[in-house]
Amino acid sequence: MIGLSTKSLNPPHTIQGLMQGQWAGAIISTAASLKIFDAVDLGFRSPDEVARESGIQPKAAELLLNALVGVGLLSQDEKGYHTTEESHYYLVSTSPLYVGKFFEIRPKSQEAWMNLGTVLKTGKPYNEINKQETAQQFFPALAAALFSINYAYAKKLAEFLGMESRQQPVKVLDVACGSAVWSIPMARENKGVHVEALDFPVVIETAREFTEKSGVSEQYSYLCGDWQDLALEEDKYDIAVLGHILHSEGKGRSKELLSCVAKSLKKGGSIAVAEFLVNEHRNGPAFSSMFAINMYLVTTNGCVFSKDELTEMLKEAGFTNVRSLPLEDSDTSVLIADRA
């Protein structure tokens, strides 16, 4: 038994900080649902004004506004409270990049984590979202929610690949497309881009919704089903994008998918793979190592990869010139490689 130490001890700062993350999540999602950010963005600067606009108590408005300044989502000066660039684009409900749908699915996604202890003892996932029957219930809402999270990364990818300056028509394969977020910026930057988006039929409807909203629906056609059941034409595409799909497939199926995509690309064509990568010891960054547990909870054989591991998988599949999309302060990593 550990007794009380007689030497000087540091307080449990790391534990406190991690536990306080639950508070921050509740504050942000509640403020968004009450349209606090809408009110401030419209020019309601004082707690009393925000309280009247949002239908909450003035004292509660003051506490909430101050907390939002504290977590960096509002600023404050002598004129009152203001949205930051981030909260203006992502937390005002009228923004096309509003993350509100992510808050809506949060309770459902937390169910698996509430059963973490049971899953760790049994070794059996809480559910298996990688299977088609489950995926069709789970992924449409998730895909819609993740559009705003991934759009800025996808736009950087389109810029990195020089989509705007390409003179010849570009054929793009978007595998497990979800909301088509990873290919929409490519289509927006160049009218010569044509995308074939692949996913389960019910998820394709989400992709259709977002391509229409983004004004690029005429540049899309759709492949419905599991990638393993579809015979992709060989030497057809200039670019293939796999946006956060490999981690739900597991290593074996991921290798098969990369090989399949390699054959579908023209020689010299490029693949872009977005993933949450761990370090060589698999114990960080924090989000990626926690995401590995998330995959253990909700997939059959899902996992995360290190950069070296994924690079080797790409080379085994027939790719060369593996490089990284420059992204700062991001949990997402994007590796780009060319078909040999």
Contacts in CASP RR format, 6 or more apart in sequence:
PFRMAT RR
TARGET T0000
AUTHOR 0000-0000-0000
METHOD contacts of the structure
MODEL  1
MIGLSTKSLNPPHTIQGLMQGQWAGAIISTAASLKIFDAVDLGFRSPDEV
ARESGIQPKAAELLLNALVGVGLLSQDEKGYHTTEESHYYLVSTSPLYVG
KFFEIRPKSQEAWMNLGTVLKTGKPYNEINKQETAQQFFPALAAALFSIN
YAYAKKLAEFLGMESRQQPVKVLDVACGSAVWSIPMARENKGVHVEALDF
PVVIETAREFTEKSGVSEQYSYLCGDWQDLALEEDKYDIAVLGHILHSEG
KGRSKELLSCVAKSLKKGGSIAVAEFLVNEHRNGPAFSSMFAINMYLVTT
NGCVFSKDELTEMLKEAGFTNVRSLPLEDSDTSVLIADRA
24 71 0 8 1.000
27 64 0 8 1.000
27 67 0 8 1.000
27 68 0 8 1.000
27 71 0 8 1.000
28 68 0 8 1.000
28 71 0 8 1.000
28 73 0 8 1.000
28 91 0 8 1.000
28 103 0 8 1.000
29 100 0 8 1.000
29 103 0 8 1.000
29 106 0 8 1.000
30 64 0 8 1.000
31 37 0 8 1.000
31 64 0 8 1.000
31 68 0 8 1.000
31 73 0 8 1.000
31 91 0 8 1.000
32 91 0 8 1.000
32 93 0 8 1.000
32 99 0 8 1.000
32 100 0 8 1.000
32 103 0 8 1.000
33 103 0 8 1.000
34 54 0 8 1.000
34 55 0 8 1.000
34 56 0 8 1.000
35 53 0 8 1.000
35 54 0 8 1.000
35 93 0 8 1.000
36 50 0 8 1.000
36 54 0 8 1.000
36 61 0 8 1.000
36 64 0 8 1.000
36 65 0 8 1.000
36 68 0 8 1.000
37 73 0 8 1.000
37 74 0 8 1.000
37 83 0 8 1.000
37 87 0 8 1.000
37 88 0 8 1.000
37 91 0 8 1.000
37 92 0 8 1.000
37 93 0 8 1.000
38 92 0 8 1.000
38 93 0 8 1.000
38 94 0 8 1.000
39 49 0 8 1.000
39 50 0 8 1.000
39 53 0 8 1.000
39 54 0 8 1.000
40 50 0 8 1.000
40 65 0 8 1.000
40 74 0 8 1.000
40 81 0 8 1.000
40 82 0 8 1.000
40 83 0 8 1.000
41 83 0 8 1.000
41 87 0 8 1.000
41 88 0 8 1.000
41 92 0 8 1.000
42 53 0 8 1.000
43 49 0 8 1.000
44 50 0 8 1.000
44 52 0 8 1.000
44 53 0 8 1.000
45 79 0 8 1.000
45 80 0 8 1.000
45 81 0 8 1.000
45 82 0 8 1.000
46 80 0 8 1.000
46 81 0 8 1.000
47 58 0 8 1.000
47 59 0 8 1.000
47 61 0 8 1.000
47 62 0 8 1.000
47 65 0 8 1.000
48 58 0 8 1.000
48 61 0 8 1.000
50 56 0 8 1.000
50 61 0 8 1.000
50 65 0 8 1.000
50 81 0 8 1.000
51 57 0 8 1.000
51 58 0 8 1.000
51 60 0 8 1.000
51 61 0 8 1.000
54 61 0 8 1.000
56 64 0 8 1.000
65 74 0 8 1.000
65 76 0 8 1.000
65 81 0 8 1.000
68 74 0 8 1.000
68 81 0 8 1.000
68 87 0 8 1.000
69 75 0 8 1.000
69 76 0 8 1.000
69 81 0 8 1.000
72 84 0 8 1.000
73 83 0 8 1.000
73 84 0 8 1.000
73 86 0 8 1.000
73 87 0 8 1.000
73 91 0 8 1.000
74 81 0 8 1.000
74 82 0 8 1.000
74 83 0 8 1.000
74 84 0 8 1.000
74 87 0 8 1.000
75 81 0 8 1.000
75 82 0 8 1.000
75 83 0 8 1.000
75 84 0 8 1.000
76 82 0 8 1.000
83 91 0 8 1.000
83 92 0 8 1.000
88 95 0 8 1.000
89 95 0 8 1.000
89 97 0 8 1.000
90 97 0 8 1.000
90 98 0 8 1.000
90 99 0 8 1.000
90 148 0 8 1.000
91 98 0 8 1.000
91 99 0 8 1.000
91 100 0 8 1.000
92 98 0 8 1.000
93 100 0 8 1.000
96 148 0 8 1.000
96 213 0 8 1.000
97 147 0 8 1.000
97 148 0 8 1.000
97 151 0 8 1.000
98 148 0 8 1.000
99 145 0 8 1.000
99 148 0 8 1.000
99 149 0 8 1.000
100 145 0 8 1.000
100 148 0 8 1.000
101 141 0 8 1.000
101 144 0 8 1.000
101 145 0 8 1.000
101 147 0 8 1.000
101 148 0 8 1.000
102 145 0 8 1.000
102 146 0 8 1.000
102 148 0 8 1.000
102 149 0 8 1.000
104 141 0 8 1.000
104 145 0 8 1.000
105 141 0 8 1.000
105 142 0 8 1.000
105 145 0 8 1.000
108 141 0 8 1.000
109 142 0 8 1.000
111 126 0 8 1.000
112 119 0 8 1.000
112 125 0 8 1.000
112 126 0 8 1.000
112 127 0 8 1.000
112 294 0 8 1.000
112 297 0 8 1.000
112 298 0 8 1.000
113 294 0 8 1.000
113 297 0 8 1.000
115 126 0 8 1.000
115 297 0 8 1.000
116 293 0 8 1.000
116 297 0 8 1.000
118 126 0 8 1.000
119 125 0 8 1.000
119 126 0 8 1.000
119 296 0 8 1.000
119 297 0 8 1.000
123 296 0 8 1.000
125 296 0 8 1.000
125 297 0 8 1.000
125 298 0 8 1.000
125 299 0 8 1.000
125 300 0 8 1.000
126 297 0 8 1.000
126 298 0 8 1.000
127 134 0 8 1.000
127 138 0 8 1.000
127 298 0 8 1.000
128 134 0 8 1.000
128 298 0 8 1.000
128 299 0 8 1.000
128 300 0 8 1.000
129 135 0 8 1.000
129 138 0 8 1.000
129 139 0 8 1.000
129 248 0 8 1.000
129 298 0 8 1.000
129 299 0 8 1.000
130 248 0 8 1.000
130 249 0 8 1.000
130 299 0 8 1.000
130 300 0 8 1.000
130 301 0 8 1.000
130 302 0 8 1.000
131 300 0 8 1.000
132 200 0 8 1.000
132 225 0 8 1.000
132 226 0 8 1.000
135 200 0 8 1.000
135 203 0 8 1.000
136 200 0 8 1.000
136 201 0 8 1.000
136 202 0 8 1.000
136 203 0 8 1.000
139 178 0 8 1.000
139 199 0 8 1.000
139 200 0 8 1.000
139 202 0 8 1.000
139 203 0 8 1.000
139 206 0 8 1.000
140 202 0 8 1.000
140 203 0 8 1.000
140 205 0 8 1.000
140 206 0 8 1.000
143 178 0 8 1.000
143 179 0 8 1.000
143 203 0 8 1.000
143 206 0 8 1.000
143 207 0 8 1.000
144 179 0 8 1.000
144 206 0 8 1.000
144 209 0 8 1.000
144 210 0 8 1.000
146 179 0 8 1.000
146 181 0 8 1.000
146 244 0 8 1.000
147 179 0 8 1.000
147 181 0 8 1.000
147 210 0 8 1.000
150 181 0 8 1.000
150 182 0 8 1.000
150 243 0 8 1.000
150 244 0 8 1.000
150 274 0 8 1.000
150 332 0 8 1.000
151 181 0 8 1.000
151 184 0 8 1.000
151 185 0 8 1.000
153 274 0 8 1.000
153 325 0 8 1.000
153 327 0 8 1.000
153 330 0 8 1.000
153 332 0 8 1.000
153 334 0 8 1.000
154 181 0 8 1.000
154 182 0 8 1.000
154 183 0 8 1.000
154 184 0 8 1.000
154 185 0 8 1.000
155 185 0 8 1.000
156 325 0 8 1.000
156 326 0 8 1.000
156 327 0 8 1.000
157 182 0 8 1.000
157 185 0 8 1.000
157 186 0 8 1.000
157 241 0 8 1.000
157 272 0 8 1.000
157 274 0 8 1.000
157 325 0 8 1.000
157 334 0 8 1.000
157 336 0 8 1.000
158 164 0 8 1.000
158 185 0 8 1.000
158 186 0 8 1.000
158 188 0 8 1.000
158 189 0 8 1.000
159 189 0 8 1.000
160 325 0 8 1.000
160 326 0 8 1.000
160 336 0 8 1.000
161 186 0 8 1.000
161 239 0 8 1.000
161 270 0 8 1.000
161 272 0 8 1.000
161 336 0 8 1.000
162 189 0 8 1.000
163 170 0 8 1.000
163 185 0 8 1.000
163 186 0 8 1.000
163 189 0 8 1.000
163 190 0 8 1.000
163 193 0 8 1.000
164 189 0 8 1.000
164 190 0 8 1.000
166 190 0 8 1.000
166 192 0 8 1.000
166 193 0 8 1.000
169 192 0 8 1.000
169 193 0 8 1.000
169 194 0 8 1.000
170 186 0 8 1.000
170 190 0 8 1.000
170 192 0 8 1.000
170 193 0 8 1.000
170 194 0 8 1.000
170 238 0 8 1.000
170 239 0 8 1.000
171 194 0 8 1.000
171 196 0 8 1.000
171 236 0 8 1.000
171 237 0 8 1.000
171 238 0 8 1.000
171 239 0 8 1.000
172 183 0 8 1.000
172 186 0 8 1.000
172 187 0 8 1.000
172 193 0 8 1.000
172 194 0 8 1.000
172 195 0 8 1.000
172 196 0 8 1.000
172 237 0 8 1.000
172 238 0 8 1.000
172 239 0 8 1.000
172 240 0 8 1.000
172 241 0 8 1.000
173 195 0 8 1.000
173 196 0 8 1.000
173 198 0 8 1.000
173 232 0 8 1.000
173 236 0 8 1.000
173 237 0 8 1.000
173 239 0 8 1.000
173 240 0 8 1.000
173 241 0 8 1.000
173 261 0 8 1.000
173 264 0 8 1.000
173 265 0 8 1.000
174 180 0 8 1.000
174 182 0 8 1.000
174 183 0 8 1.000
174 195 0 8 1.000
174 196 0 8 1.000
174 197 0 8 1.000
174 198 0 8 1.000
174 240 0 8 1.000
174 241 0 8 1.000
175 198 0 8 1.000
175 227 0 8 1.000
175 240 0 8 1.000
175 241 0 8 1.000
175 242 0 8 1.000
175 243 0 8 1.000
175 245 0 8 1.000
175 257 0 8 1.000
175 261 0 8 1.000
176 198 0 8 1.000
176 199 0 8 1.000
176 227 0 8 1.000
176 242 0 8 1.000
176 243 0 8 1.000
176 245 0 8 1.000
177 183 0 8 1.000
177 197 0 8 1.000
177 198 0 8 1.000
177 199 0 8 1.000
177 203 0 8 1.000
177 204 0 8 1.000
177 207 0 8 1.000
178 197 0 8 1.000
178 199 0 8 1.000
178 203 0 8 1.000
178 206 0 8 1.000
178 207 0 8 1.000
179 206 0 8 1.000
179 207 0 8 1.000
179 209 0 8 1.000
179 210 0 8 1.000
180 195 0 8 1.000
180 197 0 8 1.000
180 207 0 8 1.000
180 210 0 8 1.000
180 211 0 8 1.000
180 220 0 8 1.000
181 210 0 8 1.000
182 241 0 8 1.000
182 243 0 8 1.000
182 272 0 8 1.000
182 274 0 8 1.000
183 193 0 8 1.000
183 195 0 8 1.000
183 197 0 8 1.000
183 241 0 8 1.000
184 210 0 8 1.000
184 211 0 8 1.000
184 214 0 8 1.000
184 216 0 8 1.000
186 193 0 8 1.000
186 195 0 8 1.000
186 239 0 8 1.000
187 193 0 8 1.000
187 195 0 8 1.000
187 211 0 8 1.000
187 214 0 8 1.000
187 216 0 8 1.000
187 219 0 8 1.000
187 220 0 8 1.000
188 214 0 8 1.000
188 215 0 8 1.000
188 216 0 8 1.000
191 219 0 8 1.000
192 219 0 8 1.000
193 219 0 8 1.000
194 219 0 8 1.000
194 220 0 8 1.000
194 221 0 8 1.000
195 219 0 8 1.000
195 220 0 8 1.000
195 221 0 8 1.000
196 220 0 8 1.000
196 221 0 8 1.000
196 222 0 8 1.000
196 223 0 8 1.000
196 237 0 8 1.000
197 204 0 8 1.000
197 207 0 8 1.000
197 211 0 8 1.000
197 220 0 8 1.000
197 221 0 8 1.000
197 222 0 8 1.000
197 223 0 8 1.000
198 222 0 8 1.000
198 223 0 8 1.000
198 224 0 8 1.000
198 225 0 8 1.000
198 227 0 8 1.000
198 230 0 8 1.000
199 207 0 8 1.000
199 223 0 8 1.000
199 224 0 8 1.000
199 225 0 8 1.000
200 224 0 8 1.000
200 225 0 8 1.000
200 226 0 8 1.000
201 224 0 8 1.000
201 225 0 8 1.000
204 222 0 8 1.000
204 224 0 8 1.000
207 220 0 8 1.000
207 222 0 8 1.000
208 217 0 8 1.000
208 220 0 8 1.000
208 222 0 8 1.000
211 217 0 8 1.000
211 219 0 8 1.000
211 220 0 8 1.000
223 230 0 8 1.000
227 257 0 8 1.000
227 260 0 8 1.000
228 253 0 8 1.000
228 256 0 8 1.000
232 260 0 8 1.000
232 261 0 8 1.000
232 263 0 8 1.000
232 264 0 8 1.000
233 264 0 8 1.000
234 263 0 8 1.000
234 264 0 8 1.000
235 263 0 8 1.000
235 264 0 8 1.000
235 265 0 8 1.000
235 266 0 8 1.000
235 267 0 8 1.000
236 264 0 8 1.000
236 265 0 8 1.000
236 266 0 8 1.000
237 264 0 8 1.000
237 265 0 8 1.000
237 266 0 8 1.000
237 269 0 8 1.000
238 265 0 8 1.000
238 266 0 8 1.000
238 269 0 8 1.000
238 270 0 8 1.000
239 265 0 8 1.000
239 269 0 8 1.000
239 270 0 8 1.000
239 271 0 8 1.000
239 272 0 8 1.000
240 261 0 8 1.000
240 264 0 8 1.000
240 265 0 8 1.000
240 270 0 8 1.000
240 271 0 8 1.000
240 272 0 8 1.000
241 271 0 8 1.000
241 272 0 8 1.000
241 273 0 8 1.000
241 274 0 8 1.000
242 257 0 8 1.000
242 261 0 8 1.000
242 271 0 8 1.000
242 272 0 8 1.000
242 273 0 8 1.000
242 274 0 8 1.000
243 272 0 8 1.000
243 273 0 8 1.000
243 274 0 8 1.000
243 275 0 8 1.000
244 274 0 8 1.000
244 275 0 8 1.000
244 276 0 8 1.000
244 332 0 8 1.000
245 257 0 8 1.000
246 254 0 8 1.000
246 257 0 8 1.000
246 258 0 8 1.000
246 273 0 8 1.000
246 275 0 8 1.000
246 305 0 8 1.000
246 310 0 8 1.000
247 275 0 8 1.000
247 276 0 8 1.000
247 291 0 8 1.000
247 295 0 8 1.000
247 302 0 8 1.000
247 303 0 8 1.000
247 304 0 8 1.000
247 305 0 8 1.000
248 295 0 8 1.000
248 299 0 8 1.000
248 302 0 8 1.000
249 257 0 8 1.000
249 301 0 8 1.000
249 302 0 8 1.000
250 299 0 8 1.000
250 301 0 8 1.000
250 302 0 8 1.000
250 303 0 8 1.000
251 301 0 8 1.000
251 303 0 8 1.000
251 305 0 8 1.000
251 313 0 8 1.000
252 301 0 8 1.000
253 301 0 8 1.000
254 305 0 8 1.000
254 313 0 8 1.000
255 313 0 8 1.000
255 316 0 8 1.000
255 317 0 8 1.000
258 271 0 8 1.000
258 273 0 8 1.000
258 313 0 8 1.000
258 314 0 8 1.000
258 316 0 8 1.000
258 317 0 8 1.000
258 319 0 8 1.000
259 316 0 8 1.000
259 317 0 8 1.000
259 318 0 8 1.000
261 271 0 8 1.000
261 317 0 8 1.000
262 271 0 8 1.000
262 317 0 8 1.000
262 318 0 8 1.000
262 319 0 8 1.000
262 339 0 8 1.000
265 271 0 8 1.000
265 339 0 8 1.000
266 339 0 8 1.000
267 339 0 8 1.000
267 340 0 8 1.000
268 338 0 8 1.000
268 339 0 8 1.000
268 340 0 8 1.000
269 338 0 8 1.000
269 339 0 8 1.000
270 336 0 8 1.000
270 337 0 8 1.000
270 338 0 8 1.000
270 339 0 8 1.000
271 314 0 8 1.000
271 319 0 8 1.000
271 336 0 8 1.000
271 337 0 8 1.000
271 338 0 8 1.000
271 339 0 8 1.000
272 325 0 8 1.000
272 334 0 8 1.000
272 335 0 8 1.000
272 336 0 8 1.000
273 310 0 8 1.000
273 314 0 8 1.000
273 334 0 8 1.000
273 335 0 8 1.000
273 336 0 8 1.000
273 337 0 8 1.000
274 332 0 8 1.000
274 333 0 8 1.000
274 334 0 8 1.000
275 304 0 8 1.000
275 305 0 8 1.000
275 310 0 8 1.000
275 332 0 8 1.000
275 333 0 8 1.000
275 334 0 8 1.000
275 335 0 8 1.000
276 287 0 8 1.000
276 288 0 8 1.000
276 291 0 8 1.000
276 304 0 8 1.000
276 331 0 8 1.000
276 332 0 8 1.000
276 333 0 8 1.000
277 288 0 8 1.000
277 304 0 8 1.000
277 305 0 8 1.000
277 306 0 8 1.000
277 307 0 8 1.000
277 310 0 8 1.000
277 333 0 8 1.000
278 284 0 8 1.000
278 285 0 8 1.000
278 288 0 8 1.000
278 289 0 8 1.000
278 292 0 8 1.000
278 304 0 8 1.000
278 305 0 8 1.000
278 306 0 8 1.000
279 285 0 8 1.000
279 306 0 8 1.000
280 306 0 8 1.000
280 308 0 8 1.000
282 289 0 8 1.000
282 292 0 8 1.000
282 304 0 8 1.000
282 306 0 8 1.000
283 289 0 8 1.000
285 331 0 8 1.000
287 331 0 8 1.000
288 304 0 8 1.000
288 331 0 8 1.000
289 304 0 8 1.000
291 304 0 8 1.000
292 303 0 8 1.000
292 304 0 8 1.000
295 302 0 8 1.000
295 303 0 8 1.000
295 304 0 8 1.000
296 302 0 8 1.000
305 313 0 8 1.000
307 324 0 8 1.000
307 333 0 8 1.000
307 335 0 8 1.000
310 335 0 8 1.000
311 322 0 8 1.000
311 335 0 8 1.000
314 322 0 8 1.000
314 335 0 8 1.000
314 337 0 8 1.000
315 322 0 8 1.000
315 337 0 8 1.000
318 339 0 8 1.000
318 340 0 8 1.000
319 337 0 8 1.000
319 338 0 8 1.000
319 339 0 8 1.000
319 340 0 8 1.000
320 337 0 8 1.000
320 338 0 8 1.000
320 339 0 8 1.000
320 340 0 8 1.000
321 337 0 8 1.000
321 338 0 8 1.000
322 335 0 8 1.000
322 336 0 8 1.000
322 337 0 8 1.000
323 335 0 8 1.000
323 336 0 8 1.000
323 337 0 8 1.000
324 333 0 8 1.000
324 334 0 8 1.000
324 335 0 8 1.000
324 336 0 8 1.000
325 333 0 8 1.000
325 334 0 8 1.000
325 335 0 8 1.000
325 336 0 8 1.000
327 333 0 8 1.000
327 334 0 8 1.000
END
